Amino acid sequence: MDLPSQIQARLDALGIRAGDVDEYFTRGSGAGGQKINKTSSTVCLRHRPTGVEVRCQRERSQAANREIAWAELCAKLESRRHVATQARVDARELHRRQTRQKHRGHKVAMIRAKKHRAGIKSARGRPGDE
C-alpha cells in the first residue's frame, strides 16, 4: 500500500503496520443519483487488532476518500491511545493522593473533631443506667 508520508509517519509513531488494516471499497449511500450507484468510491478501513472501523464517502473521488479515511483512522487510534494513557496517569495520581501523608494541621483538626464527637457521645450516658 502506498500511503502518503504524513499518514505513514503517524502509523509508525503509533506502532501500527498498514498490513494490519483491512481496506475495502463499497458503493456509497445517500444522495448522488447515478454516480453514487455506479462507483465504489466509499472507503472502509478496519484495524483488525483493535476493531476500530472508519468509513468515508465525503468526496466523489475514491483516492480523496482513501486519504481522509486513513487520516481519520490514525486520529481514532491516537485518541484511544491518549485515553488509555490518561486513565493510567489518573489512576496513579489517585493512588498517590490517597496514600500520601496527611498534613500536621489536618491531623490536629481530625483529632479535635474526634474528641468533640467523643464528648457528645459520653454525655448521652449508657443504656440501662437510668
PyMOL commands that set and color helices and strands:
alter all, ss='L'
color gray80, all
select helices_A, chain A and resi 5-14+18-20+34-38+62-99+104-124
alter helices_A, ss='H'
color red, helices_A
select strands_A, chain A and resi 21-26+42-47+52-56
alter strands_A, ss='S'
color yellow, strands_A
deselect
rebuild
show_as cartoon
